[in-house]
Amino acid sequence: MIQSASLLESWTQENNQLASGCKLSPHVFLLLCLSLSGIPPHLDRAQLELSVVYNTCVCFTAQSQFDEAELLLTQTAQRLLQIAGDDPGTSDPSVLWRTALKSVTGTALHRRVLSLLCLQWGVWLAKSRLTAVQDFQEMSLLEAQSGAVWNDCRAETKEKISNIPILVLDPRRLVDLLKICTAIVQGAERLTEGWSVLSALQAASASPAPRALIAYTHLLSGSCLAHMNRPQMALQCYRKALETDPRCVCALYQSALIYSRLENSQAEIQALRILHSMLLLPSTTEPAMAAGRLLSPSLFLCSQSLSSLLSVPSALSVLHSLALKCVIHSRVSEGVECYLDLLAALQSEDQHGVRVHAVVSTLPKLPRLYLEAGAALLMARRPADCMALCDEVIGSTLDLLPEKVLLEDPVARRVAGSGEVTEEAENGLVRLLWTAAAYLLQGHCYSQLKDWKQAVTHYTRCINLLVKVHYKDTDKDPEQGVDLCVLQRLKGLSLAGRGISFAQIDRLREALRDLQLSRQAHPEGVSARRWYGEVLWRLDRKQEAAACWEQTWSNPIPSLSEALPVYAQELQSGPLLDSAELHQKLQELGPT
Amino acid sequence: MEKLSSDDSNRNVHGLSHGGKILLFTCKRDPAVSVRERSGLTFRSFYFEREGNAFLNATEGATVISRKPSAHVDIVTCKCAVDVQKRVKTAFVLVTKMSEKGSSFKYSLLALRSSHRLEPCIEFKLPYQMKGKVSILQGPTVMWSHDNSVSYTSPEAEGVRKIPIQMSKCLFGELPIQKGQLFALGLSEPLLANHSPTLGYLCEGGQAFDGSLVLPHPYICITQCMRVLTADRVDDVLRCTVVAATSNQQLVLFENGTVKDTCEVPFGQAEDIQMADTGRNGCLFVVSFNQGHVCAVWKETFQMASCWSDVDSAHVDDFLGCGTEQILLIFRNNGISSGPLEKFIITDLCGISYSVRLLQLLQAILIKLPVMDNTVSNKTPPKKTCFSVVKALKHRRQAYLLRKTHSSLFSDEESNDETPDDKLHETPALSSRPKIDKLWHRITEDCVAFSGLSLLTEPGQNSTPAVIQTRSQVFWLPARGPSTPTLSSPSPGFAFSEPAAKRSRQHIASDDFSAGRLAVTAVTKLAPLLTSGCVKCRAMLHYAEKAEAPLLQNPQIKTDEVREDLLSLLTVLDNWVLRIDSPDYSLGDIDGWIKRREGFKKIDVSPEYLLLDSPGSSAPMLLRWHQINPFQGDLSIHSSQLQMLQFLDSMLSYLPDSCFIQPVKRARSQSTAQKLACALEKERKERRAGHGETPDSGSAEDLVRCCREAWQQNVEKSRLRLNPVVDAGRYREMVQSISQVKMDSDLAQLNKLK
C-alpha cells in the first residue's frame, strides 16, 4: 500500500502542522476532517481520523460551537461502527458510543475513542444535559480504563513520533477538566442533598485541576454545609477556597452572608471590607483562569444555580452595605467614611458618564443614599455636612412633589388594577418621603446646633409635607407597609423633634401638644415619651410625668435595625435627658 | 446531462450544446410512416435570442437508422468531442439498434457534420448491452465499462478493444496532454503484494501506470465521476490535477495524487462534471447529479456557489455569444409541455442571468456555504521544561559528587578495628568499646553498606581508622512503640526499652537526639576492601551469602531485617529531593499515580516509601512523595541517575504543563542528621590526623593501610601504562611547529623562484 500510506502520511503531517501551529480554530482542521470523512472508513486511517476529529471538536468546543462538535462526533461514531460492521439501528448518541466503544475494546483505537467520548461528555456538560452526563458516568468505563491506557500514551509517542497524529489537547487534561467541572456543576445543582454531594466535592477538590476550580469545590462544599445548617464548617470551607485561590471573591461574599446570618456583625463588616477592597483590584473582576489554555473551564460551568452562587454584587453595592452595617452597628465614623467614598464614586461615575456598575439595581436610589449618608453624618456630629446633603435632596425633589398624595384602599386598588395612577402616586409618595426626611434631618441638625427656631421651622416643613398624604388605615398592605411605616415614623419623629425644640425655648404648651401627637403617630418613640414627661414635669404635672417616665425605663431606645431606612429611626442626635437626673427627680417625688 | 424528458418513452430527447447552440436529438417512430415502421433520428438546433428571452429553432434534420420494421432504436448518449482527423470539435450521437431476437446489439456513432447532416462514423456490434457508463471522448472514441473491464473503439482502433488488465471499480477519462490520452483507472485484481492497488492504463500507448498518481487508493471505490483538469509529464512521471465527485457527497480536488481541497455538496450520485469559464470571475465546476440536482462550485475557492434541483439537463457554452461561458439549466417540464426548452436559466452566477417563468422556478434552491472565519487564535500549550530539569539535576549531581569525594573520610570502624573473630563473637557492649546496638551490612552491586545503630564514638578510643572512602549518612528512625509482635526477640539492643541514662551516654550530642534513635550508615566500594588483605576476604565470603535482601523480596514483611534493608538501600542509592511546584494547576493524586505504575510497592515498615524492584531494572528504586499542599510537594528519589531520569520523564507526562521542578536542599529534619554525619566524619578525620601518621607496626590497621597503599600504587602504575607516551597537547604543538617550518621553507622556495 505504497501510495495509500503516503496519503495517510501527508494527512498526518498536515494534522501535526496544524496542531502545532499557533492559530487553532476548528476551520483549520475542518478541511482535513472533511477529506478524511470523504472516503470510506478504514482501520488503517481510523487512528488519524479520530485524532483529527478530536482536534476539530476541541476547537469547536473552545469556540462554544457545541452543536457542530456534537454533529461531528455522532458522525464519527457512526463511521466507527461502519468499520466494525455494527449497526445499533439508532442515532441515540449514548447507545452509539457504547457500541462503538465495545467494538474497539482491546485495540489501539480504544484510547482515541475514549477521548472522543470525553468530548461528547463535554458537550453534554456545556449544554447542561446533566442526565446524559450521569448516564455517561455510569458507563464508568472511563474511570477504570482511562488511567491505565493513557499512561502508555507517552511511551507510544516516543516510538514513532512522525506517525502519531498530534493532539491539540492532552486527553488526560480534558478528562481532568471535565471531571472537576462535572463535580462542580452537579454539586451546584444538588446543594441541598447533603453528605453525598459533599463527599463528591471533597473528592473533586483533590483531583488535578486549575486553581480556580479547586477553589470552587471548596466554595460549593461551604455552601452545601451552609444548607446543612453547619455555618462554622461552611466558613472553614470558604476560607479554604480563598486560600486556594485569592481571586475567589464569591467565597468572601458567602462568608459575609454567613456572618450576617450568625449576627456576627464585626466579622461581617470585616469580610465586607476585604471584599470591597478586593473588588477594586482590577485582576479580580475578570476570572483570569485558564489563560493560555485551549479550553476555558467556564465553557462547562453554565449552570444557573452555580452562576447565582458565584455572582458577587458590585463594588459599590458592597460599599453601601458595608457603610450601612457600620452605621447600624455603632461604628459611625467608619460608616461615614464609607458613605462619603460611595457618594464620591457615584459622582465621578456620573461625571465620566460611564455606568460601571451595571448591577446598580441592588443599590438604593441616590436620594436615599444621600439621606442615609446624612443620617450617618448627623450621628457623627457633623451637622453642617448633613445639611448640605439634605439640601441636595430637597433641591432635586422639591419641584417634583405632588400637591397631595391619595393612597387608595389596597383592596380596591387591586380590583381596579389601574397600574399607572397608583404607580405615579407611589412615586409621589416616595419623593415626598425623601423630602420630608431631608427636612427632618435638617431639623435634627439645627437642634444639634441648638438653633431651636430653625429646628422648629424645618420640623414644621417636614410635618407639612407629611400631612399631604391621605390614606385609609384599614389594613396594612405589605407592599405599601414599609412606606406607610416610614411615613408614620417620620411624623412621629418630626413632631417629637418640634416638641423638644419647643420645650427648649420654653413654649411648653406647644411642646406638650406636639409630643402628645408624636406619641399618637409613633407610640414606640422613646425620646418623645421621656420629653413628654419632662414637659409635664416642667408644667408641674409631676405625678403624670413620673408615670410617663416609669413607662420608659422598661424600654430603652431601640438600636438601629436594617428593616427601615436609618433616617426614619431614632438617632439619639438631639438633646438627651439624663436618666440619672430623671431618677433623682423621681426619688424627690417619691417621698412626697 | 444529455437526457431530456426521459419520462416520455416515445420521445426520447437528448441534448448537447455545441457552438453556442443547443442540439436536441429525438429518436422516434414517425407516426406518418407507421405502416412501414421506419425508425429514425431527428435533430433540432436552437439558439438563444436575448430580446425574446427564448430559444429559437435554427435548423432541423432527420436520418433513418434502421429500415427494419421491428428494430428498436435508442439513443445511448451524445456529446461533443474532437474529431482527430478533421481537427474540429464535432457533435456525436451514439445510437443502438437491438436485433429482433435481442441477442446482439448494434451500435453506431453518428457525427453531425454540417448543421443539418448526420453521418455515420463508427459502427460496431456487441454481444451485450451497454449498461454502465459510456463516454464519447476525443478521436472520436467510445469508451464504456462492462463486467469489470473497460472497452473502447475508435476509427483508428479497428474494432472493439478491451483493456488487457483485469480491474474492478473502473473509471475512465482523458488526460489533457497535447495529444489526448485516454486512460482507465481501477483496482487491480488480484491484488499484487508490492504494487499499488490502484492501476492506470493508457489506451493509446497501451502501458500501465500507478493509478494513485491520479486518484489515491481509497477514492477509487467511491468516485462516481471525475475530470482531469491538467496533466503533464515531468521526467516521465505523470503530474495531474483531478476533480472527482464521491459517493460521500464531496467534491475533491487532487493534485498529483494527494487531496488538495474538499467541498461538501448536498447531493450524492454525481453523473457528470463540467467546467465553465466565466471569464474574469474564474471557473466553475458544474456537477450534475442523479434525480435532477445540479451544483456549481467555484474552482478558485473550492466553495459551493449555487445549486439547483429538478433540472433536466445542464450545459455549458457561450449561449449569449459574449465571449465567456454560461451555464444553461433546462428544467423538467412536468405540466403540459409545448416544447423542451420552456423552462430554463442561463447564468454565470456573476451577473448574467436569463430565465423563463421565474416564479415557477422557485424550486431552484440557492444554498450558500457559511463563510469560514479563522480569526480566533489559540496559543499552543507551553513546552515542558524538561531540559532545564535535567540540567538542574546534572548540576546537583556534580555538586553531590564533589562533596562526596572531598568530605567523607569516615571509616567503618567495625570492618577495620575488629578482627573477624571479634566480630563473630559479638560480645555485649563493653564500656571501653564503641557502643553499637546493632550492626548490619548489605551488598548492592559493587558497594557494601554498613550500618550501626546507636553508634557511640568516644575520643581516645581504639586506634586510627583505616583509609577507606565511604559515604556515610545518618537517618532518623521514628520513635517506635513498645514492641511490635513481629519484632524478633534476639535483638535486645534494638528495642526502645533501654534506660534513658544509658542511652544519653551513648550518643554524642545526645541531648538533641534523645527522642529518636539514630542509624549511622556507611557505604564503600568493595574493591579496596577485597584488596586490603586476606582477612577481609573471609568476611567477603560471608557477605556473599546474603546477597538478596528480604526487603526486595517482600516489602510487606515487617521485621528488623527489612528495616535494616531499607536503611541500607537509602544509604547506597543516590538521593535527589525535588520540589514540584505547580502554581495554577493542582497536582492531584501523585501518590496514587506512583502506586498505579507497574512494580511500585508500599514498604510496610515505612509506609511513606515506595519501592520499585522490577526484575528488568538493574537496581531498586525508592520513592517518597510528600505533599505540602494541593499545588506543591517534595519528591525524594533514591535510585541510580538513569532510573531517576527515566522516572522523571514519565512523571512529566502526568504532571501539569505549567509545573516547575527544582532540586531542593534537604528537608530540615534531615539536615540535622546531615550535620551529625558531618560532625562524625570530621571527628574521624581529626582522630586520624592525631594518630594515623604514626604507624603501629604489626597492627591490623597498619597492615590494611600498607596493602592499600600498594594497591593504590599499582592502580597508578596501570593507569600510567594505559596512558600514551606523549601528551596529546604537546604532540599537537609539535606537529604544528613542524608544519609551520615546512610552510616557511616552501614560501622561501617560492620567493627564490620569483
Interface residues (C-beta under 8 A of the other chain):
Chain A: M1 I2 Q3 S4 S6 L7 S10 W11 S20 G21 C22 K23 L24 S25 H27 V28 L30 L31 L34 S35 S37 G38 I39 P40 H42 R45 C59 A62 Q63 G147 A148 N151 C153 R154 A155 V168 L169 R172 R173 D176 S205 A206 S207 P208 A209 P210 R211 I214 T244 M289 G292 R293 L294
Chain B: N194 S196 P197 T198 D210 S212 L213 P216 H217 P218 Y219 C221 I222 T246 N248 Q250 V252 G257 T258 V259 D261 T262 E264 M372 D373 N374 T375 V376 S377 N378 K379 T380 P381 P382 P583 D584 Y585 S586 L587 G588 D589 R596 R597 P630 F631 S650 S653 Y654 P656
